[in-house]
Amino acid sequence: MAYRKCSKCKGLNGQFKNIYPSINDVLSAIRYIQSENPSVRLNYYKCPHGNGYHLTEKV
């Protein structure tokens, strides 16, 4: 599923972060990513600009 990009928040790679509109969406994305790459440790946080949730590798 393609998600909209946040116009304010960028990742370490310099690209705008995906917006996950709900907790269910961000948790589903984490489950999917970890099923593809079990060594990746992901967390989520609420966008400080009110644009849903973002993923982070910071735990």
FIVO-626828 format. One record per atom (N, C-alpha, C): atom name; y negated, x, z negated. Coordinates in steps of 0.001 Angstrom, whole numbers. Each point is the difference from the previous one (the first is absolute). Layout:
+------+---------+---------+---------+
| atom |      py |      px |      pz |
+------+---------+---------+---------+
|   CA |       Y |       X |       Z |
...
+------+---------+---------+---------+
END
This chain:
+------+---------+---------+---------+
| atom |      py |      px |      pz |
+------+---------+---------+---------+
|    N |    1180 |     839 |       0 |
|   CA |   -1180 |    -839 |       0 |
|    C |   -1247 |     886 |       0 |
|    N |    -961 |    -339 |     815 |
|   CA |   -1249 |     752 |      62 |
|    C |   -1001 |    -594 |    -984 |
|    N |    -609 |     875 |    -758 |
|   CA |    -993 |    -433 |    -981 |
|    C |   -1384 |     436 |     451 |
|    N |   -1003 |    -756 |    -432 |
|   CA |   -1381 |     377 |     272 |
|    C |    -314 |    1307 |    -731 |
|    N |   -1010 |     682 |     460 |
|   CA |    -445 |    1240 |    -624 |
|    C |   -1242 |    -286 |    -849 |
|    N |     -87 |     672 |   -1128 |
|   CA |   -1166 |     -98 |    -871 |
|    C |   -1127 |     826 |     629 |
|    N |   -1181 |    -549 |      59 |
|   CA |   -1116 |     724 |     618 |
|    C |    -681 |     961 |    -970 |
|    N |     467 |      43 |   -1246 |
|   CA |    -628 |     834 |   -1025 |
|    C |     910 |    1111 |    -524 |
|    N |    1294 |    -257 |    -129 |
|   CA |     915 |     937 |    -672 |
|    C |     799 |     825 |    1004 |
|    N |     -24 |    1317 |    -211 |
|   CA |     749 |     910 |     867 |
|    C |    1035 |     758 |    -821 |
|    N |    1114 |     320 |     637 |
|   CA |    1028 |     820 |    -618 |
|    C |    -336 |    1478 |     153 |
|    N |     862 |     840 |    -550 |
|   CA |    -200 |    1453 |     106 |
|    C |      18 |     489 |    1444 |
|    N |     638 |    -783 |     875 |
|   CA |      61 |     371 |    1418 |
|    C |   -1273 |    -384 |     756 |
|    N |    -958 |    -638 |    -699 |
|   CA |   -1263 |    -367 |     625 |
|    C |       6 |   -1335 |     711 |
|    N |    1153 |    -656 |      37 |
|   CA |      99 |   -1290 |     669 |
|    C |    -225 |   -1127 |   -1000 |
|    N |    -527 |   -1125 |     504 |
|   CA |    -218 |   -1152 |    -855 |
|    C |    1330 |    -563 |    -488 |
|    N |      13 |    -443 |   -1249 |
|   CA |    1224 |    -497 |    -620 |
|    C |     306 |   -1427 |     452 |
|    N |    1291 |    -333 |      -1 |
|   CA |     421 |   -1374 |     266 |
|    C |    -426 |    -898 |   -1151 |
|    N |    -290 |   -1251 |     336 |
|   CA |    -295 |   -1020 |   -1005 |
|    C |    1235 |    -872 |    -142 |
|    N |     531 |     -75 |   -1208 |
|   CA |    1094 |    -916 |    -317 |
|    C |    -635 |   -1135 |    -791 |
|    N |     -29 |   -1213 |     566 |
|   CA |    -772 |   -1082 |    -603 |
|    C |     523 |    -519 |   -1346 |
|    N |    1271 |     204 |    -282 |
|   CA |     555 |    -538 |   -1253 |
|    C |     956 |    1009 |    -637 |
|    N |     300 |    -236 |   -1266 |
|   CA |     987 |     826 |    -710 |
|    C |    1340 |     -53 |     739 |
|    N |     402 |   -1175 |     439 |
|   CA |    1278 |    -126 |     710 |
|    C |      21 |     856 |    1267 |
|    N |   -1102 |      17 |     733 |
|   CA |     -71 |     804 |    1224 |
|    C |     119 |    1493 |    -300 |
|    N |    -725 |     472 |   -1015 |
|   CA |      33 |    1432 |    -307 |
|    C |    1364 |     404 |    -557 |
|    N |     613 |    -853 |    -806 |
|   CA |    1335 |     315 |    -526 |
|    C |    1043 |       3 |    1112 |
|    N |    -126 |    -911 |     952 |
|   CA |     913 |      -9 |    1151 |
|    C |    -146 |    1270 |     825 |
|    N |   -1240 |     455 |     184 |
|   CA |    -240 |    1236 |     751 |
|    C |     615 |    1192 |    -724 |
|    N |    -154 |      55 |   -1317 |
|   CA |     593 |    1094 |    -776 |
|    C |    1517 |     -12 |     140 |
|    N |     612 |   -1162 |    -125 |
|   CA |    1471 |     -92 |     134 |
|    C |     442 |     466 |    1383 |
|    N |    -708 |    -424 |    1034 |
|   CA |     368 |     383 |    1362 |
|    C |    -131 |    1511 |     195 |
|    N |   -1131 |     554 |    -380 |
|   CA |    -234 |    1440 |     181 |
|    C |    1033 |     810 |    -766 |
|    N |     303 |    -412 |   -1238 |
|   CA |     976 |     749 |    -795 |
|    C |    1426 |    -185 |     512 |
|    N |     276 |   -1101 |     669 |
|   CA |    1330 |    -155 |     602 |
|    C |     170 |     942 |    1190 |
|    N |   -1101 |     291 |     699 |
|   CA |      17 |     924 |    1129 |
|    C |     -41 |    1454 |    -460 |
|    N |    -672 |     253 |   -1122 |
|   CA |    -161 |    1363 |    -510 |
|    C |      48 |     -42 |   -1532 |
|    N |    1200 |      39 |    -583 |
|   CA |     172 |    -158 |   -1445 |
|    C |    -706 |    1052 |    -850 |
|    N |    -350 |    1135 |     560 |
|   CA |    -653 |    1044 |    -801 |
|    C |   -1503 |    -256 |    -202 |
|    N |    -560 |    -937 |     753 |
|   CA |   -1429 |    -316 |    -138 |
|    C |    -218 |    -826 |   -1256 |
|    N |    -938 |     441 |    -831 |
|   CA |    -360 |    -731 |   -1219 |
|    C |   -1355 |    -647 |     238 |
|    N |     -23 |   -1310 |       5 |
|   CA |   -1229 |    -727 |     298 |
|    C |    -437 |    -859 |   -1166 |
|    N |   -1285 |    -227 |     -54 |
|   CA |    -598 |    -901 |    -961 |
|    C |   -1056 |    -798 |     762 |
|    N |    -592 |    -978 |    -630 |
|   CA |   -1057 |    -773 |     645 |
|    C |   -1159 |    -159 |    -972 |
|    N |   -1152 |    -336 |     566 |
|   CA |   -1178 |    -250 |    -823 |
|    C |    -887 |   -1018 |     703 |
|    N |    -810 |    -671 |    -775 |
|   CA |    -931 |    -978 |     541 |
|    C |   -1158 |     738 |     661 |
|    N |    -352 |    -413 |    1195 |
|   CA |   -1110 |     614 |     730 |
|    C |   -1285 |    -156 |    -814 |
|    N |    -728 |    1090 |    -215 |
|   CA |   -1236 |     -95 |    -778 |
|    C |   -1104 |    -789 |     705 |
|    N |     218 |    -333 |    1279 |
|   CA |    -989 |    -752 |     764 |
|    C |     432 |   -1451 |     210 |
|    N |    1057 |    -421 |    -706 |
|   CA |     451 |   -1389 |      63 |
|    C |     804 |    -354 |    1231 |
|    N |     590 |    1006 |     654 |
|   CA |     778 |    -247 |    1220 |
|    C |    1500 |      30 |    -252 |
|    N |     480 |    -712 |    -975 |
|   CA |    1439 |     -63 |    -251 |
|    C |     506 |    1218 |    -740 |
|    N |    1125 |     554 |     492 |
|   CA |     679 |    1127 |    -662 |
|    C |     260 |    1107 |    1002 |
|    N |     109 |    1220 |    -522 |
|   CA |     322 |    1174 |     814 |
|    C |    1189 |     730 |    -637 |
|    N |     667 |     786 |     838 |
|   CA |    1095 |     864 |    -487 |
|    C |    -543 |    1384 |    -314 |
|    N |     669 |     656 |    -924 |
|   CA |    -310 |    1384 |    -307 |
|    C |    1278 |     724 |    -379 |
|    N |      44 |    1296 |     222 |
|   CA |    1138 |     806 |    -440 |
|    C |    -236 |     531 |   -1405 |
|    N |   -1162 |    -251 |    -554 |
|   CA |    -288 |     427 |   -1368 |
|    C |     691 |    -958 |    -960 |
|    N |     721 |     556 |    -935 |
|   CA |     736 |    -844 |    -959 |
|    C |    -651 |      93 |   -1369 |
+------+---------+---------+---------+
END
